[in-house]
Amino acid sequence: MALLQGVAQRAVVAALLVAFVSCDSAIEFEPPQLALEFDPAVVDLDTVRDTVVVLRNVGVLAAAEVSLIWADSAGVQALGVSLSVTPAELGTVGPGAASALAVSITTPPGLPPGSYIVRLEARPERAAAEASLDVRFRVSEAERRVAFVDITSGAATPRQGDVVRYAAEVRDSGGAVLVEPVVMWSLVPASAGLLTGDGRFVGYAPGNALVIARAGGAADTLDITVAPRGLSGGFAVVGRGSIGARFTSDLWVHGSVAYTGSWSMRAAPGNALYVWDVSDPTQPALVDSVVVDATTVNDVKIRSDGAMAVLTHEGSRDSGNGITLLDLQDPLHPAVITRFTSGLEPGVHNVWVEGDYVYAAVDGGGNGLLVVDISAPQNPRAVASFFAGSSFLHDVYVRDGLAFLSHWDAGLVILDVGNGIAGGSPASPVEVSRILTMGGQTHNAWYWPEAGYVFVGEEDFSTPGVMHVIDVSDLRRPVEVATFQVSGETPHNFWLDEAAGVLYAAWYTRGVRAIDVSGELLGALDRQGREIAFSQYAGVGSCAAPSGTATCTWAPQLHGGLIYLSDMNSGLWVLRRD
């Protein structure tokens, strides 16, 4: 379970100053204890009317209840110019924390040609530390010459959840094509789907809708019918292995053996790794355990060759914490090789094992990633570290020479640890890029290189959190493109069946979900008929109850055509998707 941070009551007020372009003057001053800034501070929306910016606290104090005030000193708002910001609410922005904001402009027909600025000001409560964002856009003289708009391409019967592209041609009264006017897209009803500023559409609700393209004072419409995606399915329980004395944490399955960790304090502390014989998945058999000095064994990973396991320590009595390496020559009866603690004393929440290296997420702010060379397992040694500059590292996922760091409110950070894109190596990681997802609290990530996506979990028990989809087809310029949410609960860990394009997601009390993530992804996936199946296999209740047995799914793994689950309340489950 994540290291929880307090969430302030959220309130947002917007400050818009809409005016013709004016000169700004820079004032030099000493950095205050509390400082907000937009990154970038100026954006130009001349050709597309939407973008994403970041609001960051670069001070040393928290910005409480960041608020916005709506104003219109120039009177242009009366002409219909408006600005939309998503998310519409912000809470406390802690030191070093940041929030990604989607910003879009809407302009009415007949707006006089010229250059405009829309100013967004963010102000914390009871503090003079406001930040300003200037959103610039231009209305061209050519808009006055627009006589015709024609939607020239795009499907009339798109399937729910499939992304289609609409294009429009703008002409003057003589039939000449105009390229300067910005085409504004809209959808009626708006609930039928998502239509972006560049004409990409994805359907949410099956049925009829109207696509509208507008430029200048002209418009064209296209009647469309969104067809149902038509997915259905379910899960069936195959077998289970019960653990009642301890809360269960993560799992890993290799061959015919499953390994599950333990978390915090129940009747017994979370100091054990359990070993299960799952050669008969209908009857998982508990055959051994490894007890270590810890209060939580949050994570366990098996190296791809099956020869070695790594488990994590948190809350150890000797304050050493660290990791323990296990010899799996007999996978049903692991043997301790060594415990390594140097640089890992704050505790290790999650790890990844890749070849001769362990990538460890070290607890606490300022610590981040520690890379440990285990080529000589009896004598591990730390060879590199990385910290993103703020917040803390929660998890790490390594694939194709890239490390994906779930760095909480610092976002998703991508490192080259041998890929070659930035000249990095395990002993010398180099940052490739980073992105702040909407909502922050970046908890876990799964990279799918063939599709060019990273699936990111936001663990927020308050709002609650959602799954974010990041387009990394250009690794240097990641972009958030889609989300998936479940009402009333936050996600936890994921496993992706890449061959089938199905993501299995643990959703705590809301069980396990099977989600169709095939094709291009855009918008709110949970509204697109993409959920194939879900199961609250152990009934409905709460997580981490001292004697609770209700569903609390921690992690899924697809193995041998079956879904293995670790359940915080009850242990190991094996499911089959129908």
C-alpha positions, 0 to 999 in steps of 0.5 A: 500500500502506498505511503499516504499523504494528507489531502486537503479539502479542495477548492478552486477559483479561476482568475481570467484576465481577457484582453488584447496583448499588453506589455509585461514587465519583469520584477526581480525579487528574492525567492519567497518561502512559498512560490507558485509558477506555471510551466510554461508561463506563456503558451500560444494557441494560434492553430489549436485551442488547447494545451497542457501546462503544469502548476508547480510549487517551487517554494519551501512551504505548502500552498494551501487551498489554491484559488482562482478569481474570475475577472474581465477588466477588458470586457472581452468576456462579453463577446464569448471568449472563455477558458476551461481548465481541467481538473477544475479543482486543486487542493494544497500544493506541497513544496516541490509538488505540481499539478498538470492542467489541461487548458483550452480556449473557446472563441465565438463567431465574429470575434474581431481579428487580432491577438489576444491574451487570456490570463490565468492566475493561481493564488493560495489562500492567505499568501501573496504568491500568485502565479500567472499563465498567459494564454495567447491566441490569434484571430486571423483576418482570413476568418472574415473571408470564410464562406464555406466549411466542409467536413471532408473525412471521418467515419459516420458509424464509428464503434464505441471506443475507437478513435476516428479522425475528422477533417474539414476544408475551409473556403472563401466565397470564390472557392479558394481554400483558406488555411489560416482560420482555426477550425473549432470542433464540437459535439452534440450532445457533448456526452456522446463522446470526446471530440478534440481540438484537432478533430479526433473523436472517440464515442462514449454513448452508443446512439446518434450524435452531431459533429460540428466543424466551425470556422469564422461565421460558417459551419458544417455538420455530420450526423454520426451513429456510435455503434456499441463496442459489444464486449462482455465476460466474467471471472470464475474462481479456480482456487485459493490459498488462505492467509488469515494471520497476516495481511497479504501484499504483492505476489509473483508467480514463476513456473508452478510456484507463487510467492506472496508478501505480507503487510503491516500488523494483523495477528502477526507482523508483516515479516513473512514471504509465503511460498505456494505450490500452484502446480494444481491451481485449483488447490494452491498449497502453502509449502514454506515461508521465509521470515525476515526482520521487517514489519512489512515485506511489501514486494517480491520479484523473481529474476526472469531466469527463475534463479533468484528472488528479491524481497523488501524490508520495511520497519525492521527492528534493527533499522537496517531494512534493505533487501534480501536475496533468495536462492531459488535452486529449489523454488519451493524452499528458497534459501537466503543468500544475503541481506543488503542494507547499505543506502536502504536503511529508510526502507524499501517499498518496491523493487525490480530485478533486471539481469544483474541489477536490482532497482530499489525504491527507497522510502522517504523524500530525498531518497529515490532510486538505488541501483544495486549490482547483484552479479556477485549475489553474496556481495551486492554493491550500490552502483547508482542512485537517482532522485527526481528533486521532489516528493518520493519514489514509490515504484520502479518498472524496468524494460528495454533498458528504460526505468519507469519511476513512479515518483509520486507528485514528481510524476512519471520519470523515464530513465535510460539505464541501457536503452541508448536513447540518452547514453545511460546505463544501470550504473549511470542512469540518465533522465530521458523525460518526465510527465506529471499526470492529472492528479499526481500521486503516481503509484505504479507503471506498466510500459507497453513498447509495441503500443507506445503506452505507459499505464500509470496508477494514481493512488488517491483514496480521497477523490479517488484515484484513476488509471492514466494512459501516457503516450510514449511513442516519443519517449522524450515527449510523453503525453497523457491521452486517456484515463480509466476510473472506478467509482468509489475506489482507487486503483492499485497494481496492473498486469497487461496481457499484451498479446490480447490487449487486455489490462488486468487491474487491481482495484482494492475493494472493487476487485479485479477488472479486465479492460480492453486497451487495444487500438488507439486510446483516447479520453475516458476509457471507462465510458467506452464499453472497454471493461470486459469483466470485473469480480469482487470474488470474496464479497463486498467489504473493506480493506485491512480489517483486522478480521475481514475477509472481503475483497481487497485486491492488491495485485494481479498476474496473468500466468498460464492462462489464469489470473493469480491475485494477491488479496490483502485480506485473505491471501492468494486467489486463482481466477479464470476469465470466461 
